[in-house]
Amino acid sequence: MSEAYIEDFLQKVESGLQEAQQHMLEEKALHNSSVVVSDGNGCVLEIPAKKILTQSKF
């Protein structure tokens, strides 16, 4: 496999993961659910999906 092929494949996988994450957040927001995330320091936070959607745009 060429390096260009691998890079293209990885880009497609990353794009698909971002799309799936967006759909998951939208579905959770429709049901007023929260999402469990890390704060980057090892602590776990539960944040409403609607808040995440309003603060970040993919």
N, C-alpha and C positions, 0 to 999 in steps of 0.2 A: 504494500500500500504506500502510496506517495504521501508526503507530508501535507500537500494541499488537500488531498482527499480526507485525511484525518482531521485537519483544521475545519473543513467544511462540515464534516460529520459532527464534530464537537459543537460547532456553532448552531447546527440544527437541533441538537439535543438541548442546549442551553435555552434556545428560543422556545422550544416545546415546554420546558420546565417553567419558564416565566409565564407562558400562556396558561398552563395548568394552575399555577399559583394564583394568577389573577382570577380565574374562574372559581377557584375554591374560596377566595376572599369575597367575591360577589355573592356566592351562594350562602356563605356564612352571614353576610350582612343582611341578606333577605330574611333570614331567620333570627336576626338580632342575636347572633352567637358571638362568642369571643374566640380568639386565637391565642394559643400558648406560644410565647416567643422567649428568647434569651435576651437579656439586657447587655450581653457582651462581657459581663463580669462573673458569669456563672449563676446568676440569679434567674429564676423563671418568672415571667410576667404573663398575666392574662389580660389581653387588650381587646376591646370590642372591634370586630372586623370593620365596622363602618368608620371608626376612627383611623384605622390603618389606610383605608381606601381614600379618605379625604386628605390625609397627610402626604401620601406618596402616589405618584402616577408612574406607571410602567412605561 
